[in-house]
Amino acid sequence: MSEIQITADLIRTQLQEQHPDLADLPLREVEGGWGNQMWRLGDELAVRIQRMDTDPAPQLKERRWLPLLAPRLPLPIPLPAREGTPTERCPKLWTVMTWVPGLPLDRGSITRGDHAAHTLAAFLRALHAPAPADAPPDTGRGAHPKDSTPAFDRFLAGLDPHTIGTDTADLRALWDDAVAAPAWEEPPTWVHGDLHPANVVVADGTMAGVIDFGDLFAGDPAVDLAAAWVLLPQGAAARFFRAYARADRATVRRARGLAALKSLFLMLMGQNGDRGLPGGKPAWGPAGRAALDRVLNDPATGPG
């Protein structure tokens, strides 16, 4: 599947065959992730087509669940508008999604920290509702920090000490505290699973939308609450947790550790460039470094 070159002509041919009423809309490639290419289709739509990801589950998951979740969410999210079927010419799954206006945070900035903290808290309060029994299971994104220690050690070992720029003893103490935190024992909630600067959009200096729900699952909300440090500016984490109002101290401890893990991952991607993987972004390095500073300097401990 990976040998197929996805071009504008191929996308337009697929549209002509399956959704001819959309085939004449302007079409241009926009920056996507590792798993999927993105093609802007007119002003309000985008074609999301498999790139490196050969598993249909993430797109099928978005098709099924996002229309059910969207009505209760206070920020725009991409919604499936048309379903694309693989063909002999193009044996890749593709979906026409609604376009979420704004600039990805890895190419933009949040300047209204208070507003963004309250906006993100409201979004996650709404998303983190109990998930139904047939919700997608955790794909590994929401593991307790203790289960992610090998990844933490690997990321830390792979980074140049100059890139880390901080005392690793403090970082390990933070990680050890997260590992020691009690596990989530409540019913699993809906979790986005991959909130980082390329998966949220900003406008007017604040949060304007959330995208890429391919890792959506039912599990521990701490994995999303890590976004308080990964996405928000310095000093906003405490305001976020006051507005979210549902995270106990153990959940905040797990979230802080997972934020450190995500920060190291972003830094590693920035240090190593794109490693030949489409969607790798040099801007992730500075974003991860800034996030790690926030994790270390703003504990934002929760209630109780």
C-alpha positions as CSV (number, residue, x, y, z in Angstrom):
1,M,0.0,0.0,0.0
2,S,2.8,2.4,0.8
3,E,4.1,2.2,-2.8
4,I,1.1,4.0,-4.2
5,Q,1.8,7.7,-4.9
6,I,-1.1,9.8,-3.9
7,T,-1.5,12.7,-6.3
8,A,-4.2,15.3,-6.9
9,D,-5.2,13.5,-10.1
10,L,-5.6,10.3,-8.2
11,I,-7.8,11.9,-5.5
12,R,-9.9,13.7,-8.1
13,T,-10.4,10.4,-10.0
14,Q,-11.6,8.7,-6.8
15,L,-14.0,11.6,-6.2
16,Q,-15.3,11.5,-9.8
17,E,-16.0,7.8,-9.4
18,Q,-17.6,7.8,-6.0
19,H,-18.7,11.4,-5.2
20,P,-18.9,13.2,-8.6
21,D,-20.7,16.2,-7.0
22,L,-17.4,17.0,-5.1
23,A,-15.0,16.3,-7.9
24,D,-14.7,19.8,-9.3
25,L,-14.0,21.5,-6.0
26,P,-10.5,23.1,-5.7
27,L,-8.1,20.5,-4.3
28,R,-4.7,21.0,-2.7
29,E,-2.5,19.0,-0.4
30,V,-2.0,20.3,3.1
31,E,0.3,19.1,5.8
32,G,-0.8,15.9,7.3
33,G,0.5,13.4,9.8
34,W,2.4,10.1,9.5
35,G,-0.6,7.9,9.1
36,N,-2.7,10.0,6.7
37,Q,-2.3,12.5,4.0
38,M,-4.7,15.5,3.9
39,W,-6.1,17.2,0.9
40,R,-8.1,20.4,1.3
41,L,-11.3,20.1,-0.8
42,G,-13.0,23.4,-1.4
43,D,-13.4,25.7,1.6
44,E,-15.2,23.4,4.0
45,L,-14.0,19.8,3.3
46,A,-10.8,17.7,3.3
47,V,-9.9,14.3,2.0
48,R,-8.1,12.2,4.6
49,I,-6.4,9.2,3.0
50,Q,-4.1,6.5,4.4
51,R,-0.4,7.2,4.0
52,M,1.7,4.9,6.2
53,D,-1.2,3.6,8.2
54,T,-2.4,0.4,6.6
55,D,-4.9,-0.3,9.4
56,P,-8.4,0.9,8.5
57,A,-9.5,1.0,12.2
58,P,-8.6,4.7,13.0
59,Q,-10.7,6.1,10.1
60,L,-13.5,3.6,10.7
61,K,-13.5,4.7,14.3
62,E,-13.8,8.3,13.4
63,R,-16.6,7.6,10.9
64,R,-18.6,5.7,13.6
65,W,-18.0,7.8,16.7
66,L,-17.3,11.4,15.9
67,P,-20.9,12.2,14.7
68,L,-22.1,10.9,18.1
69,L,-19.6,12.8,20.1
70,A,-19.7,16.1,18.2
71,P,-23.1,17.5,19.4
72,R,-21.9,17.7,23.0
73,L,-18.5,19.1,22.4
74,P,-18.0,22.9,22.6
75,L,-15.2,23.1,20.0
76,P,-15.3,22.1,16.3
77,I,-14.0,18.7,15.4
78,P,-13.7,17.1,11.9
79,L,-16.8,15.1,10.9
80,P,-17.1,12.5,8.2
81,A,-19.1,13.9,5.3
82,R,-18.6,11.1,2.7
83,E,-17.0,7.7,2.8
84,G,-14.4,6.7,0.3
85,T,-13.9,3.1,-0.7
86,P,-10.6,1.6,-1.8
87,T,-10.3,0.6,-5.4
88,E,-7.8,-1.4,-7.5
89,R,-6.2,1.8,-8.6
90,C,-6.0,3.2,-5.1
91,P,-6.3,0.4,-2.4
92,K,-6.4,2.9,0.4
93,L,-9.2,3.9,2.7
94,W,-10.2,7.5,2.5
95,T,-12.9,9.8,4.0
96,V,-14.1,13.2,3.2
97,M,-14.1,15.2,6.4
98,T,-15.3,18.6,7.4
99,W,-12.5,21.2,7.7
100,V,-11.8,22.7,11.1
101,P,-10.7,26.3,10.5
102,G,-7.6,27.6,12.3
103,L,-3.9,27.1,12.4
104,P,-2.3,24.0,14.0
105,L,-0.7,25.0,17.3
106,D,2.8,23.8,16.1
107,R,2.6,26.6,13.5
108,G,0.6,29.1,15.7
109,S,0.5,30.2,19.3
110,I,-1.7,30.7,22.2
111,T,-1.6,34.3,23.6
112,R,-4.8,34.3,25.5
113,G,-3.8,31.7,28.2
114,D,-6.7,32.1,30.5
115,H,-9.3,31.8,27.7
116,A,-7.5,28.8,26.2
117,A,-7.3,27.1,29.7
118,H,-11.0,27.5,30.2
119,T,-11.8,26.5,26.6
120,L,-9.7,23.3,26.8
121,A,-11.1,22.4,30.2
122,A,-14.7,22.8,28.9
123,F,-13.9,20.6,25.9
124,L,-12.4,17.8,28.0
125,R,-15.1,18.0,30.6
126,A,-17.6,17.4,27.8
127,L,-15.5,14.7,26.1
128,H,-14.7,12.8,29.3
129,A,-18.1,11.2,29.7
130,P,-18.5,7.5,30.5
131,A,-17.9,5.5,27.4
132,P,-20.2,2.8,26.2
133,A,-19.3,-0.9,26.5
134,D,-18.5,-1.1,22.7
135,A,-16.2,2.0,22.7
136,P,-12.8,1.4,21.2
137,P,-10.3,-0.1,23.7
138,D,-7.1,1.6,24.7
139,T,-4.5,1.2,22.0
140,G,-1.6,1.9,24.4
141,R,-1.9,5.7,24.4
142,G,-3.5,5.7,27.8
143,A,-1.2,3.4,29.8
144,H,-0.4,4.2,33.4
145,P,3.0,5.9,33.6
146,K,4.5,2.8,35.2
147,D,3.7,0.9,32.0
148,S,5.5,3.6,29.9
149,T,8.8,3.6,31.9
150,P,10.6,1.8,29.0
151,A,9.5,4.5,26.6
152,F,10.4,7.2,29.1
153,D,13.9,5.7,29.5
154,R,14.3,5.3,25.7
155,F,13.3,8.9,24.9
156,L,15.6,10.2,27.6
157,A,18.5,8.2,26.4
158,G,17.9,9.3,22.8
159,L,18.1,13.0,23.6
160,D,21.2,15.0,23.6
161,P,21.7,16.4,27.2
162,H,22.0,19.9,25.6
163,T,18.6,19.4,24.1
164,I,17.1,18.4,27.4
165,G,18.6,21.5,29.0
166,T,17.6,20.6,32.6
167,D,18.6,18.4,35.5
168,T,17.5,14.9,34.7
169,A,17.3,14.1,38.4
170,D,14.4,16.5,38.7
171,L,12.8,14.9,35.7
172,R,13.2,11.4,37.0
173,A,11.8,12.5,40.4
174,L,8.7,13.8,38.6
175,W,8.4,10.6,36.6
176,D,8.8,8.4,39.7
177,D,6.0,10.4,41.4
178,A,3.7,9.7,38.4
179,V,4.7,6.0,38.4
180,A,3.7,5.8,42.1
181,A,0.4,7.5,41.6
182,P,-2.7,5.3,42.1
183,A,-4.3,4.0,38.9
184,W,-7.6,5.1,37.5
185,E,-10.3,3.0,39.1
186,E,-13.4,4.8,37.8
187,P,-15.4,3.6,34.7
188,P,-13.5,4.4,31.5
189,T,-14.2,7.7,29.9
190,W,-13.9,8.8,26.3
191,V,-10.3,10.0,25.6
192,H,-8.9,11.7,22.6
193,G,-5.6,10.0,23.1
194,D,-3.1,12.2,21.2
195,L,-3.4,15.8,22.2
196,H,-0.3,17.6,21.0
197,P,0.5,20.8,19.1
198,A,-0.3,19.4,15.7
199,N,-3.7,18.0,16.7
200,V,-5.3,21.2,17.9
201,V,-6.0,24.4,16.0
202,V,-5.8,27.9,17.3
203,A,-7.3,31.3,16.1
204,D,-7.3,34.7,17.7
205,G,-4.7,33.5,20.3
206,T,-6.8,30.7,21.8
207,M,-8.1,27.2,21.2
208,A,-10.3,26.9,18.2
209,G,-10.7,23.2,17.4
210,V,-9.4,19.7,18.0
211,I,-8.5,17.3,15.2
212,D,-7.2,13.8,14.5
213,F,-9.3,11.4,16.6
214,G,-7.6,8.3,15.2
215,D,-6.5,7.3,18.7
216,L,-9.9,7.8,20.3
217,F,-10.5,5.2,23.1
218,A,-12.2,4.5,26.4
219,G,-9.8,4.8,29.4
220,D,-8.0,7.0,31.8
221,P,-8.6,10.7,31.2
222,A,-5.1,11.5,32.5
223,V,-3.7,11.0,29.1
224,D,-5.7,14.0,27.8
225,L,-5.2,16.1,30.9
226,A,-1.5,16.1,30.1
227,A,-2.5,18.7,27.5
228,A,-2.6,21.3,30.4
229,W,1.2,21.4,30.1
230,V,1.8,20.2,26.5
231,L,-0.5,22.8,24.9
232,L,-1.1,25.7,27.3
233,P,1.3,28.5,28.1
234,Q,3.3,28.8,31.3
235,G,1.1,29.3,34.4
236,A,-2.2,28.1,32.7
237,A,-2.1,24.5,34.0
238,A,-3.5,25.5,37.4
239,R,-6.3,27.5,35.9
240,F,-7.1,24.6,33.6
241,F,-7.4,22.2,36.5
242,R,-9.6,24.6,38.5
243,A,-11.9,24.9,35.5
244,Y,-11.9,21.2,34.7
245,A,-12.7,20.6,38.4
246,R,-12.9,16.8,38.2
247,A,-9.3,15.6,38.5
248,D,-8.1,14.3,41.9
249,R,-4.5,14.5,42.9
250,A,-3.6,11.1,41.7
251,T,-5.0,11.8,38.2
252,V,-3.0,15.1,38.1
253,R,0.1,13.2,39.1
254,R,-0.4,10.7,36.3
255,A,-1.2,13.4,33.8
256,R,2.0,15.4,34.7
257,G,4.1,12.3,34.1
258,L,2.4,11.6,30.8
259,A,3.0,15.3,29.9
260,A,6.7,14.8,30.5
261,L,6.7,11.7,28.3
262,K,4.9,13.6,25.5
263,S,7.4,16.5,25.9
264,L,10.4,14.2,25.5
265,F,8.8,12.6,22.4
266,L,8.3,16.0,20.8
267,M,11.9,16.9,21.6
268,L,13.1,13.7,20.1
269,M,11.2,14.2,16.9
270,G,12.7,17.7,16.7
271,Q,16.2,16.6,17.4
272,N,16.0,13.8,14.8
273,G,14.2,15.8,12.1
274,D,11.4,13.8,10.5
275,R,13.4,10.4,10.5
276,G,12.1,10.0,7.0
277,L,8.6,9.9,8.3
278,P,6.1,12.2,6.6
279,G,4.5,14.6,9.2
280,G,7.6,14.8,11.4
281,K,8.1,18.5,12.2
282,P,11.2,20.3,13.3
283,A,9.0,22.7,15.2
284,W,8.1,19.9,17.6
285,G,11.5,20.2,19.2
286,P,11.0,23.7,20.6
287,A,7.4,22.9,21.4
288,G,8.5,19.9,23.5
289,R,11.2,21.8,25.2
290,A,8.8,24.6,26.2
291,A,6.3,22.0,27.4
292,L,9.0,20.2,29.5
293,D,9.8,23.6,31.2
294,R,6.1,24.0,32.1
295,V,5.9,20.4,33.4
296,L,8.9,20.9,35.7
297,N,8.0,24.4,36.9
298,D,4.2,24.2,37.2
299,P,3.1,21.2,39.2
300,A,-0.6,22.4,39.2
301,T,-1.5,19.8,41.9
302,G,-5.2,18.9,42.0
303,P,-7.6,18.8,44.9
304,G,-7.6,16.3,47.7
